[in-house]
């Protein structure tokens, strides 16, 4: 296993964040849709989707499930990808089938693997939270920016 890194000093974090922001904004733009209203209810829903869900998902998937699987799989890995991360990410993508179409749920697998890699590199859920929150914001706010 690799040496634990202080997450905010990880040389992979900034380029990963930037690449993810570009991809997420593009994905949000491709989804299009109506320009959201700025009602209080709309802002609460937006805050929930951008902040609350990603934070809770990272706590559950990268904070609880992935470490438990890491113990049971004895840290088995291929390069930077651990079996625990792969299994957690498959579960994460599968859970998105509850509220999203299959293509969207499948596309969630890739960012989930990235969040999990940072979890393994730092032993912290914070880099995944930062990436998850900012990427969700880019997806959800890009239709506003492009309209």
Number of C-alpha atoms within 10 A of each C-alpha: 12 9 9 14 16 12 19 12 10 14 10 11 16 13 10 12 18 14 11 21 19 14 15 22 22 16 16 22 20 12 13 15 11 9 13 13 10 10 9 9 10 12 13 12 13 18 14 13 16 21 18 13 15 21 19 13 16 27 18 14 21 30 19 14 17 25 19 15 18 19 11 12 13 12 17 14 15 9 8 16 18 23 19 25 29 20 15 25 24 18 15 22 21 16 13 17 14 10 9 13 10 14 9 13 18 16 12 18 20 14 18 23 22 21 25 30 20 26 25 26 20 20 19 20 22 20 25 29 21 17 23 25 20 20 25 22 20 23 22 22 19 21 21 15 11 11 10
